[in-house]
Amino acid sequence: MGVSACGKTTIGQLLSNALNVPFYDADDFHPQANIEKMISGFPLNDDDRAPWLSILSNKLKQWNASEGAVLACSALKETYRQQLSKDVLSIKWIYLEGSYELIKQRIENRKQHFQKSNMIQSQFDILEVPNYGIHVNINNEPQDIITYILSKINNE
């Protein structure tokens, strides 16, 4: 979890490979209206996110009941994380943390993504950093991040 461009997809895919479970990107489950709003340069609000979070909550229950999964999802607010994890027996939160400047630079270097650099401040504004889970500094190399995450998971 974390703001856009913190590395959720890259780290999520590497972690899913290491754990031998499927990977899913929460962005793929956004209703079309949300995507169009973001493409137009407008950040989502809680009303926009409600149907998306409901879809993801149901998917997490399904994945938890089968082989498990890694989901890359912003989950910026505690209420979002509570909704996502309700009725899920086992969930491990991994927070990918980085500075505003680093995230903005990453977004500006992205091609073909609906999130625009002018919208990143809104994500930092609503971000409620969890006081639980595994916190990882994104300044490290992806493989080092995976090694760290796996060591934390294996020690729990």
C-alpha atoms as one frame of an Amber mdcrd trajectory, in Angstrom:
protein
   0.000   0.000   0.000   1.013   3.608  -0.469   0.630   6.605  -2.710   0.811
   6.381  -6.468   4.303   5.703  -7.867   5.701   4.298  -4.612   6.368   0.979
  -6.363   3.271  -1.043  -5.462   3.097  -2.804  -8.840   6.821  -3.514  -9.143
   7.171  -4.738  -5.571   3.831  -6.546  -5.685   4.784  -8.518  -8.783   8.174
  -9.469  -7.334   6.575 -10.461  -4.026   3.880 -12.551  -5.712   6.598 -14.409
  -7.629   8.576 -15.003  -4.434   5.475 -16.255  -2.608   4.128 -18.150  -5.618
   0.675 -16.530  -5.439  -1.195 -14.421  -8.021  -0.654 -10.676  -8.298  -3.444
  -8.145  -8.803  -3.321  -4.399  -9.269  -6.206  -2.552  -7.599  -6.169   0.016
 -10.417  -7.499  -2.703 -12.735 -10.710  -2.823 -10.690 -11.601   0.885 -10.853
 -14.988   1.630 -12.407 -14.629   3.417 -15.749 -15.997   6.658 -14.249 -13.071
   6.760 -11.798 -10.526   6.234 -14.560 -12.096   8.980 -16.669 -12.064  11.357
 -13.706  -8.372  10.709 -13.026  -7.477  10.981 -16.726  -9.169  14.389 -16.668
  -6.797  15.407 -13.867  -9.205  15.254 -10.940  -8.421  13.269  -7.779 -10.939
  10.756  -6.497 -12.993  11.411  -3.379 -14.433   8.913  -0.908 -17.701   8.644
  -2.864 -15.718   7.743  -5.999 -13.700   5.148  -4.104 -16.673   3.421  -2.401
 -17.650   1.050  -5.260 -13.999   0.310  -5.993 -13.300  -0.592  -2.350 -16.373
  -2.822  -2.293 -15.164  -4.710  -5.364 -11.697  -5.116  -3.846 -13.079  -6.255
  -0.505 -15.028  -9.019  -2.229 -12.000 -10.028  -4.292  -9.798 -10.191  -1.177
 -12.303 -12.520   0.498 -12.248 -14.769  -2.585  -8.462 -14.805  -2.827  -8.096
 -15.404   0.908 -10.440 -18.384   0.677  -8.339 -19.929  -2.101  -4.592 -19.692
  -2.667  -4.037 -16.120  -1.478  -2.761 -13.194  -3.509  -0.720 -10.036  -3.495
  -2.792  -6.908  -4.136  -1.161  -3.586  -4.977  -3.574  -0.997  -3.610  -3.169
   2.552  -2.351  -5.385   1.958   0.745  -4.493   5.457   1.913  -6.956   5.805
   4.793  -7.532   3.558   7.777 -11.230   3.301   6.875 -10.236   1.955   3.444
  -7.946  -0.647   5.021 -10.679  -1.669   7.452 -13.146  -2.122   4.608 -10.633
  -4.093   2.560  -9.721  -6.417   5.410 -13.196  -7.060   6.835 -14.102 -10.728
   6.629 -10.546 -11.594   5.529  -8.934 -14.087   7.884  -5.326 -13.272   7.081
  -3.917 -10.084   5.627  -0.441  -8.583   5.814  -0.112  -4.874   5.168   3.077
  -3.618   3.564   3.472   0.154   3.456   5.863   1.480   0.825   6.982   4.869
   2.074   8.826   7.609   0.235   9.141  11.371   0.164   6.831  13.654  -1.782
   9.772  14.772  -3.945  10.742  11.212  -4.909   7.143  10.237  -5.669   6.566
  13.371  -7.777   9.744  12.652  -9.749   8.617   9.063 -10.387   5.183  10.185
 -11.582   6.681  12.773 -13.919   8.845  10.018 -15.459   5.867   7.709 -16.031
   4.313   7.191 -19.422   0.806   5.920 -20.143  -0.583   6.191 -16.606  -3.750
   7.996 -15.571  -2.276   9.433 -12.369  -0.873  12.910 -12.987   1.822  14.642
 -10.931  -0.553  17.453  -9.963  -2.771  14.887  -8.207  -0.085  13.422  -5.944
  -0.485  16.109  -3.279  -4.095  14.994  -2.746  -2.851  11.469  -1.973  -0.318
  12.734   0.573  -3.041  14.953   2.059  -5.320  11.993   2.830  -2.605   9.420
   3.618  -3.014   7.927   7.084   0.184   6.013   7.738  -0.673   2.739   9.478
   0.879   2.041  12.865   1.011  -1.669  11.990   2.292  -3.848   9.194   5.643
  -3.850   7.460   7.021  -0.397   6.604   9.553  -0.257   3.777  11.610   2.692
   2.550  11.365   2.843  -1.256  14.835   4.361  -1.624  16.191   0.794  -1.640
  16.506  -1.422  -4.709  13.437  -3.593  -5.475  15.203  -6.884  -4.728  16.455
  -5.523  -1.406  12.906  -4.464  -0.579  11.628  -7.979  -1.359  14.358  -9.574
   0.774  13.396  -7.289   3.665   9.662  -7.990   3.287  10.207 -11.755   3.118
  12.390 -11.667   6.229   9.646  -9.794   8.102   6.911 -12.174   6.873   8.981
 -15.226   7.812   9.608 -13.858  11.315   5.927 -13.220  12.104
